[in-house]
Structures are given as structure tokens and as C-alpha cells.
């Protein structure tokens, strides 16, 4: 087994959530995240990679909203500001 794995995290309106599942391949993680982002009350999903047992190796891979992969750089504010 390769030591790089891919985790999927889902965000809902009332819960920031946690890692839901870990996959051995990026393709499996991306497909699950794309599909999961279509579920009721799921705002977005994200895929991150990391090496098992290696601190500091986590990297953002992709994120999805309503089944669509979102660009890595975006102009929306991450947090509300007044």
C-alpha cells in the first residue's frame, strides 16, 4: 500500500464536519467528493492528500460544490465581514 492517502471532508450549514472517509487513490476520493457534494444539506466537500505517519504533508487537492469542481483560487470571501 502506498503511504499517500486521500481524505474527503463534507461541510453542512450546521456542522463543519470532519473527515468522512479515506481512499487509497485520488480518483476514488474525487468521485466520492463530487457525488457527496450533491447530497441534501451538504454545502461543499473537499479532498486532501497526506502521507500516513508524516506530519506536515497534508495538501489540498480539490473541492466541490453541487457536483462541480471549484477553482483553486477564487475571489469569494472565506469569512463574512461587516
Backbone as ProteinMPNN parsed JSONL, in Angstrom:
{"seq_chain_A": "XXXXXXXXXXXXXXXXXXXXXXXXXXXXXXXXXXXXXXXXXXXXXXXXXXXXXXXXXXXXXXXXXXXXXXXXXXXXXXXXXX", "coords_chain_A": {"N_chain_A": [[0.837, -1.192, 0.0], [0.549, 2.182, -0.869], [1.88, 5.027, 0.841], [0.63, 7.46, 0.633], [-2.471, 8.935, 1.048], [-5.965, 9.827, 0.515], [-8.267, 12.036, 1.762], [-11.734, 12.781, 2.418], [-13.821, 15.461, 3.146], [-16.82, 16.82, 4.381], [-18.916, 19.698, 4.398], [-21.58, 21.121, 6.176], [-24.519, 23.212, 6.726], [-24.945, 23.477, 9.511], [-22.812, 22.241, 10.681], [-19.393, 21.862, 10.719], [-18.16, 19.544, 10.252], [-16.063, 16.621, 9.729], [-13.329, 14.521, 8.695], [-14.698, 12.208, 6.519], [-14.192, 9.861, 5.111], [-11.451, 7.84, 3.959], [-9.438, 7.332, 1.151], [-7.499, 5.19, -1.028], [-6.759, 6.063, -3.516], [-6.533, 8.988, -5.579], [-8.46, 9.381, -7.571], [-10.705, 7.876, -6.688], [-11.345, 9.283, -4.348], [-11.935, 11.857, -5.359], [-14.218, 11.292, -6.946], [-16.04, 10.368, -5.016], [-16.233, 12.693, -3.427], [-17.254, 14.527, -5.305], [-19.773, 13.356, -5.842], [-20.863, 13.291, -3.239], [-21.109, 15.991, -2.704], [-23.455, 16.66, -3.876], [-25.434, 15.833, -2.217], [-28.284, 16.304, -0.048], [-28.326, 19.159, 2.014], [-25.546, 19.35, 2.104], [-23.008, 21.592, 1.822], [-20.469, 21.864, 0.661], [-17.673, 19.856, -0.422], [-14.411, 18.558, 0.244], [-11.189, 17.449, -0.886], [-8.269, 16.159, 0.419], [-4.787, 15.369, 0.462], [-2.425, 13.274, 2.11], [0.538, 11.98, 3.684], [0.737, 8.99, 5.336], [1.544, 8.939, 8.706], [3.357, 11.022, 8.507], [3.982, 14.11, 9.514], [2.928, 17.382, 8.483], [2.512, 16.959, 5.767], [0.085, 17.268, 4.541], [-2.031, 18.249, 1.883], [-4.101, 20.358, -0.085], [-6.306, 19.09, -2.494], [-8.679, 19.155, -4.1], [-11.937, 20.785, -4.36], [-15.519, 20.699, -4.097], [-18.711, 21.908, -5.149], [-22.091, 21.423, -5.308], [-21.681, 19.258, -7.094], [-19.802, 20.23, -8.864], [-16.421, 20.811, -9.609], [-14.463, 23.213, -7.985], [-12.576, 26.207, -8.697], [-9.143, 26.459, -7.701], [-8.144, 28.927, -6.884], [-10.004, 31.638, -5.812], [-12.401, 34.338, -5.686], [-14.229, 34.812, -3.724], [-15.087, 35.788, -0.388], [-13.782, 34.087, 2.421], [-14.738, 34.226, 4.989], [-17.475, 35.866, 6.587], [-17.593, 39.403, 6.524], [-18.183, 42.461, 8.119]], "CA_chain_A": [[0.0, 0.0, 0.0], [1.263, 3.457, -0.892], [1.613, 5.738, 2.092], [-0.165, 8.663, 0.382], [-3.906, 8.655, 1.043], [-6.806, 10.965, 0.159], [-9.42, 12.122, 2.657], [-12.855, 13.61, 1.968], [-14.456, 16.198, 4.237], [-18.052, 17.481, 3.934], [-19.367, 20.816, 5.23], [-23.02, 21.337, 6.182], [-24.827, 24.518, 7.326], [-24.897, 23.47, 10.969], [-21.731, 21.375, 11.137], [-18.211, 21.94, 9.865], [-17.84, 18.168, 9.918], [-14.733, 16.046, 9.911], [-13.038, 13.581, 7.619], [-15.725, 11.163, 6.441], [-13.664, 8.614, 4.566], [-10.1, 7.932, 3.401], [-9.266, 6.459, -0.007], [-6.135, 4.91, -1.45], [-6.45, 6.73, -4.783], [-7.113, 10.318, -5.768], [-9.663, 9.272, -8.407], [-11.821, 7.438, -5.834], [-11.686, 10.38, -3.438], [-12.58, 12.91, -6.143], [-15.559, 10.866, -7.348], [-16.882, 10.371, -3.817], [-16.455, 14.092, -3.041], [-18.168, 15.113, -6.296], [-21.097, 12.793, -5.595], [-21.324, 13.697, -1.897], [-21.449, 17.418, -2.728], [-24.824, 16.766, -4.391], [-26.371, 15.39, -1.179], [-29.079, 17.309, 0.647], [-27.712, 19.882, 3.124], [-24.089, 19.43, 2.013], [-22.633, 22.836, 1.141], [-19.292, 21.601, -0.152], [-16.79, 18.778, 0.009], [-13.024, 18.799, -0.147], [-10.271, 16.314, -0.908], [-6.892, 16.479, 0.785], [-3.883, 14.218, 0.472], [-1.365, 13.309, 3.113], [1.311, 10.752, 3.823], [0.467, 8.374, 6.635], [2.644, 8.988, 9.663], [4.285, 12.115, 8.19], [3.417, 15.426, 9.819], [3.223, 18.465, 7.548], [2.409, 16.555, 4.356], [-1.289, 17.446, 4.049], [-2.169, 19.209, 0.785], [-5.417, 20.458, -0.704], [-6.337, 18.503, -3.834], [-9.836, 19.663, -4.849], [-13.174, 20.975, -3.597], [-16.692, 20.597, -4.95], [-19.988, 22.49, -4.742], [-23.168, 20.956, -6.19], [-21.15, 18.358, -8.113], [-18.831, 20.894, -9.733], [-15.136, 21.14, -9.005], [-14.267, 24.656, -7.881], [-11.191, 26.616, -8.947], [-8.312, 26.546, -6.502], [-8.101, 30.314, -6.421], [-11.326, 32.2, -6.005], [-12.488, 35.705, -5.179], [-15.198, 34.918, -2.63], [-14.543, 35.862, 0.962], [-13.927, 32.851, 3.173], [-15.487, 34.502, 6.211], [-18.257, 37.102, 6.469], [-17.024, 40.61, 7.13], [-19.119, 43.586, 8.151]], "C_chain_A": [[0.874, 1.245, 0.0], [0.951, 4.21, 0.388], [0.922, 7.076, 1.88], [-1.624, 8.257, 0.276], [-4.668, 9.953, 0.803], [-8.054, 10.953, 1.037], [-10.472, 13.054, 2.067], [-13.562, 14.167, 3.2], [-15.694, 16.873, 3.663], [-18.438, 18.568, 4.927], [-20.87, 20.993, 5.051], [-23.324, 22.649, 6.9], [-24.652, 24.561, 8.841], [-23.736, 22.659, 11.536], [-20.549, 21.496, 10.187], [-17.699, 20.555, 9.516], [-16.408, 17.776, 10.212], [-14.477, 15.138, 8.717], [-14.081, 12.471, 7.661], [-15.143, 9.823, 6.03], [-12.271, 8.877, 3.999], [-9.981, 6.896, 2.294], [-7.788, 6.272, -0.325], [-5.753, 5.574, -2.756], [-7.154, 8.079, -4.861], [-8.414, 10.24, -6.559], [-10.877, 8.849, -7.584], [-12.287, 8.568, -4.925], [-12.41, 11.496, -4.177], [-14.012, 12.524, -6.519], [-16.505, 10.852, -6.151], [-17.222, 11.806, -3.423], [-17.423, 14.775, -4.003], [-19.596, 14.654, -6.023], [-21.672, 13.278, -4.266], [-21.748, 15.16, -1.882], [-22.853, 17.669, -3.274], [-25.867, 16.394, -3.34], [-27.071, 16.567, -0.509], [-28.315, 17.854, 1.85], [-26.182, 19.874, 3.124], [-23.753, 20.675, 1.205], [-21.456, 22.626, 0.204], [-18.55, 20.396, 0.407], [-15.379, 19.125, -0.434], [-12.231, 17.503, -0.074], [-8.899, 16.832, -0.52], [-6.068, 15.204, 0.719], [-2.904, 14.385, 1.624], [-0.659, 11.967, 3.13], [1.123, 10.23, 5.237], [1.724, 8.417, 7.501], [3.651, 10.092, 9.43], [3.613, 13.451, 8.447], [3.813, 16.444, 8.76], [3.091, 18.11, 6.083], [1.019, 16.767, 3.763], [-1.334, 18.538, 2.982], [-3.599, 19.184, 0.256], [-5.334, 19.909, -2.123], [-7.461, 19.121, -4.662], [-10.971, 19.96, -3.885], [-14.326, 21.109, -4.568], [-17.896, 21.274, -4.31], [-21.016, 22.043, -5.773], [-22.646, 20.127, -7.363], [-20.107, 18.946, -9.033], [-17.543, 21.189, -8.987], [-14.94, 22.652, -9.066], [-12.809, 25.008, -8.166], [-10.421, 26.733, -7.634], [-8.209, 27.969, -5.991], [-9.434, 30.946, -6.768], [-11.394, 33.548, -5.317], [-13.488, 35.862, -4.044], [-14.489, 35.02, -1.293], [-14.773, 34.537, 1.671], [-14.805, 33.047, 4.398], [-16.28, 35.783, 6.018], [-17.539, 38.269, 7.15], [-18.049, 41.72, 7.05], [-18.386, 44.861, 8.487]], "O_chain_A": [[1.824, 1.348, 0.776], [-0.128, 4.048, 0.959], [0.648, 7.775, 2.855], [-1.977, 7.354, -0.482], [-4.097, 11.042, 0.876], [-8.805, 9.977, 1.05], [-10.158, 13.983, 1.323], [-13.857, 13.448, 4.155], [-15.635, 17.441, 2.573], [-18.308, 18.393, 6.139], [-21.376, 21.013, 3.929], [-22.464, 23.157, 7.62], [-24.25, 25.588, 9.388], [-23.682, 22.414, 12.741], [-20.685, 21.259, 8.986], [-16.899, 20.399, 8.594], [-15.654, 18.506, 10.856], [-15.324, 15.009, 7.833], [-14.319, 11.869, 8.708], [-15.549, 8.777, 6.537], [-11.954, 10.0, 3.608], [-10.365, 5.739, 2.463], [-6.944, 7.083, 0.057], [-4.57, 5.652, -3.089], [-8.224, 8.277, -4.286], [-9.369, 10.955, -6.252], [-11.963, 9.402, -7.759], [-13.488, 8.781, -4.756], [-13.399, 12.028, -3.673], [-14.921, 13.348, -6.417], [-17.653, 11.283, -6.265], [-18.377, 12.105, -3.116], [-18.309, 15.514, -3.576], [-20.518, 15.468, -5.979], [-22.848, 13.636, -4.191], [-22.648, 15.535, -1.131], [-23.38, 18.774, -3.147], [-27.06, 16.617, -3.549], [-26.529, 17.668, -0.416], [-27.727, 17.089, 2.616], [-25.579, 20.36, 4.081], [-24.158, 20.804, 0.05], [-21.442, 23.143, -0.912], [-18.767, 19.976, 1.544], [-15.183, 19.893, -1.375], [-12.553, 16.591, 0.688], [-8.424, 17.828, -1.066], [-6.587, 14.103, 0.899], [-2.602, 15.5, 2.05], [-1.183, 10.959, 2.656], [1.328, 10.954, 6.211], [2.805, 7.996, 7.09], [4.698, 10.116, 10.077], [2.758, 13.874, 7.668], [4.909, 16.374, 8.204], [3.517, 18.886, 5.228], [0.804, 16.47, 2.588], [-0.753, 19.61, 3.15], [-4.224, 18.127, 0.164], [-4.403, 20.224, -2.865], [-7.235, 19.561, -5.789], [-10.99, 19.474, -2.755], [-14.159, 21.564, -5.7], [-18.08, 21.225, -3.094], [-20.835, 22.259, -6.972], [-23.114, 20.277, -8.492], [-19.577, 18.247, -9.896], [-17.556, 21.738, -7.886], [-15.222, 23.284, -10.084], [-11.911, 24.206, -7.908], [-10.988, 27.065, -6.593], [-8.189, 28.191, -4.78], [-9.93, 30.803, -7.886], [-10.558, 33.871, -4.473], [-13.586, 36.94, -3.457], [-13.433, 34.423, -1.085], [-15.837, 33.932, 1.537], [-15.532, 32.137, 4.799], [-15.806, 36.702, 5.35], [-16.956, 38.115, 8.223], [-18.707, 41.895, 6.025], [-19.001, 45.925, 8.563]]}, "name": "protein", "num_of_chains": 1, "seq": "XXXXXXXXXXXXXXXXXXXXXXXXXXXXXXXXXXXXXXXXXXXXXXXXXXXXXXXXXXXXXXXXXXXXXXXXXXXXXXXXXX"}
